[in-house]
Amino acid sequence: MSKTVIIGSGAYIPEEIKTNRDFTIHTFYGEDHLPIQTPPTEITDKFQQITGIEERRYASLEQTSSDLAYIAAQKAIQDSGIDPETLDQIIFAHNYGDVTKHHIQTDAVPSLASRLKQKLGIRNPYCVAYDILFGCPGWLQGVIHSDAFFKAGIAKRILVVGSETLSRVIDPYDRDSMIFSDGAGATVLEYKDSGETGILSSSVQSHCVDEASYINFGKSYFPDSDPRVRYIKMKGRKVYEYAIKNVPAAMKDCLDKAGVDIKDVKKVFIHQANEKMDEGIIRTLFKLYGLKDIPDHIMPMSIHKLGNSSVATIPTLYDLVIHDKMPDHKLAQGDIILFASVGAGMNINAVCYRV
């Protein structure tokens, strides 16, 4: 029986390291545009305790999101061993297009997928390239799209990429700006008779009433900033509470559809947004099964050094593990893993996969 299988993966982690100390050079402001009286060093220390983030990576001055994606895609294609001309689709997940340094206006025409196809030198006109905007769960939604296209007989091979340069759209006077980073991850998916290997199930939700504005574009908190310029803004507490309440239920729904017990899950690859939030999601998930004890090393984490690169966090994390770059996390054939993400919209998705 044919299933959707990941046959290659690649990632690009930018070289520029930005530490928490780098954010202490000026005063933070609140939503009321008044300076926060807490010393910046105290703010960054508390930030690290909550999010787990010590460092994050930023793209270099001349790099765009599609540039990062190109490097990750090349690695994924090489890892898969395929001829890129045999790709039926290129799905590019992002949120803000090719934003250049010191220029806040996003650039998404032509589509980033079209730019990536050009960079890869693919001439096959039947390789359809398009973008997907789904918040941080974008890459995983691209995987879910691929699975649906495969089952419909529309495609057999698809390149799914998640790439973002959030450093270009952050307000440096906003404490939440410390969360975000840059990066790219890519996977080549193929529909084939693979025995037990492949996607077992998926689950997707969109909550778009009050939740739709939890992450948005807004003006800088700095009182004298240009009101026409917009930056990524987040209602951190709202996002945290929403995720803890809703993400575990979607993850359980995914496992239930696959007929998989939580005890049989080897690893959970969850969007790297906030260490405390991710730990809370896992605890709540296990509680839904009446379990208190969580297995050691079930949840790989890259957020400490890489920060939150939105659509790139999960494919980058998967690539690190599958290529043995995280010593405490190994995968073997037959292992069951669970992907899960949450982000702007608010959108949630999960995929159960057998390696």
N, C-alpha and C positions, 0 to 999 in steps of 0.2 A: 504493500500500500504506500502510495506517495505521500510525502510530508515536506513541509518547508524546513530547509536545513541551512544553517550558517556554514558556508564552505570556506570563508576567508574573512579575516578581520585586520584592521589597521587603525592606528591612532597617531595624532600629532599633538604633543605637549609643548607649548611655546617655551622659549628659553628664559625670558625675563622673569625673575622672581620678585614678587612684591610682598614684603613682610608686613605684619601688623604695625610694627614701629614706623613704617613709612606713612601711616595715616595719622600720626600724632603731630604733624607739623603745623596744623591749623585747627581752628575751633569748629566743632560740629554744631549744627543748628537743628531745631525741631520743626515740626510741621507749622508751628506758629511763627516761624522765621526769626525766633529769638535764640540767642546762643545758649547752648546747654552748659550749665555751670560745672558739671562733673569734669574733672581733668581728662584730657584725651587719653592719657596712658591708662587711667582707670577704666575708661570706656573700652579700650582695646583689650584689656585683660579680661573684663567680664564677657566681652564678645567671644574671645577664644574659649572661655569656659563653657559657654552655651553652644556655640557652633562647632567647636573642635578645630576651627581653621587657624593655622599658624602662618601659612603662606598661600599665595595663589600665583598663577601664571598669566602673563599678559603677552599678547602678540607684539612683534616688533613694529616699528613705525611704518614700514612699507607694506606690511602684511594685511590682507583683508580676510574676511570669513571664508570666501571661496578659495583663497590661497591655502589656508589651513586645511580645508576640505580636500584639496587636490593632493596634498602630501599624504593624508590619511587614506584617501581612496586608492592612490597608487600602491600603498602597502597592502591594502585589503585585496586588491586585484592580484598582486604578486603572490600573496599568501594563498589565494584560491587556485592559482594556476590556470585561470581561464584567459581566453582572448577577449579583451574588452568589447570588441565588435559584436560579440554574441549576447551582450546585455540587452534585455528588452525594455528596461526602464532604469532611470536614475531618479531616486526620490531624495530630495535635499531638504532636511529639516533645519529651520533657523527661526529667528524672531525679528531681526532688525536689519537684514540685508548686509551689504558690503559697506559698513560705515568706516570711513577713513579717519585717521588720527586728527584730532582737533577740528573735526567737521561733523557736527551732530546729526546732519540730515542723512537719513538712510537711503540706500541705493539698491533697489531690488528689481530694476528693469534694465536689461533682460533678466529673467529668473536666474538665481544662483545655480540652479541645476543645469541650465543652458550654458552658463559660463564654465561650470565644471566639466560638462561634456566636451566643450571646446578645448579646455586645458588638457584633457585626457586624449585628445586627438581622435575621438570616435566619430566616424563619418556615416555610420549606418543610420539612415533616416527613420528606421523603425524602432530605434532606441529612443523612447519617449522620455524627455527630461522635464520634471516639474518640481515645484517647491511645496512644502507643507508647513503651515504655521499653526501650531497646536500647543504653544507654550513649551515648558521643559519636557513634557512627554512626547515631543515631536518625533524624535528618532524611533521610539518604540511604536508610535502610531504608524510610522512608515513601514515598520516590520509587519504590523497588523494588516495594513493595506496590501502589502506584498502577498501575505498569506491568502487574502481574499482574491486577489488577481490570479494567483496560481490555481486556486480551487475553481475559479471561473473559466480557466483555460485561456486567459488573456496573455499570460507571460510564463516564462520558465526560469529566467534569471534576472535578478534585480539588485542594483547597488543602492543601499540605503545609507545616507550620510547625515550626521548631526554635527553642525559647526556653528560656533558663535564667538563674537568678540564683544563681550559685555563691557569690557573696560572702556569702550568708546561711548557708552550710553549711561554711565554712572555719574551721579552727582557727588563730588568729593566732600561736600559739606553734610551729607546724609550718612548716618551710621551704617545703614543697610548696604551702602556701597562696598563695604569691606567683604561682603559675602561673595560677590561676583568675580568671575574670571573668564579666561579664553581657552579654547581648545577645539579639537575635532576628533571624531571617531567615525569609522566606516565599517560596513559589513557587506559581503556578497552573499545573497540568498539564492538558493536553487530549489526547485520542486522536483523531487526524485524519489525513487523507491529506495528507502534507506533503512529498512527494517523498523526498529523502534525509535531511531533518532529523529528529532525534529520538533516542531511546535505541536503541543498537545491541546492547548486551549488559549483563549484570550478573554479579557473583560475590559470594557471601556465605559466611562461615565463623563457627563458634562453637567456641572451645576452652574447655571447662568442667571441666577436671580441676584441676590445681594453679592454672591461670590464672584460675579463677573468683573468687579472692580477691585478685587483684592490686590491685583498686580496691574499697574497701568503706567501711562506716560504722564508726567507732571513736571511743573517748573522746579527749579532749584530751591532748596531751603534757604540759600544765602539771600538776604533781603535786597541786595542791590544787583541781583542777577538779571539777565535779559529774560523777560517774561515770555518771549516768543520761543525760547529754546526749551525743549522737553527732555527729561531724563527718566530712566526706569524708576518707578516708585512701588513700594510694597507695604502692605499692612501686615507686618510681620506676625503679630499676635493672632490676627484673624487667619492667616495662612496656616500657622502652627496648629491652631485648634481645629480648623477644617480638615487638615491632613490626618491628625490623630483620630478623628471621628470617622472619616470616610475611606481612607486608603486601605486600612486592614480589611474592611468588608469587601472591597473590590478584589483584593488579593485572594481572599477566601472563596469568593465567587468563581474566580479563575481556577483555583485548585479543585473546587467541587465539580466544575465542568469537565475537568480532566480525569476526575476520579482518583485524584492523588491526595494522600494524607500528608499533613504538614510534617510528620515524622520522617517522611521519605524525601523531603527536600534537602538537598546537599548545600546549596548556596542561594542567597537572596541578593540579587543585584538591584539595589534601590537607588533612585535619583539622589545624588550627593548634594543636598540642600542645606542640611543642618544636622550635626551629629546627634544632638539630643532629640530632635524630631524623628530622625530615622530609628533611633533606639526605641522611642516611644511607639512608633508604628509596629515594630517587630514584637514588642511586649504585648501590645493590644491584639495583634494577629494571633499569637499563641494563646492568649486568654480566650479568644473566640472558640478555640478547640479545648478549653478547659485545662490548659497547660501553663505552669508557672516557670518551669525550667527551660531556658533557651540554650541550644547547643553552642559550644564554643566555636568561634570562627565561622559562623553561618553567614555573616554579613561582611563582605569585603568593604573597606572604606578607603577612599583616596582623597577625601575632602580636606584632610589635615594639611596636605602639601599642595593640592591642586585647586582648592576652592570649588565654587559652584559655576560650572561652565554650561549650565542649562542643558540643551539637547545633546551635548557632548559627554556628559558625565557617565551615563550607563555604557555606551559603546567603548569609551576609553577604559572604564573599569573592567569591562569584560575582556578587552584586548590585553590588559595587564595580567589578568589571571590566566587566560587561555595560553598566553605565551610565557608562563612561569616567571613573571616579574614581581610576584607577590608571594614570598616564601611560605606564608601561613595559609595560603589558599591554593589548593590543587583541584583539578577536575579530571575525572576519568570517564571513559565511554560508559554510557548507561546512567550517569548521574543526572538527577532531575534538579533543575534550577528554576528560580522564579524571578522574572524581571518586573519591576513596578516603578511607576513615576507619577508625579503630581505637579501641576503648574498652572500658569495663567489661563483663565477661562471661567471657572476653575475646571480643569480637566484631570482625569485620573485614568490610567490604564495599567494592565498587567498581562504578562504572557508567561505561560508554563511551558518549559522546553526540556527535552531530554537530550543530553549531549551524546 
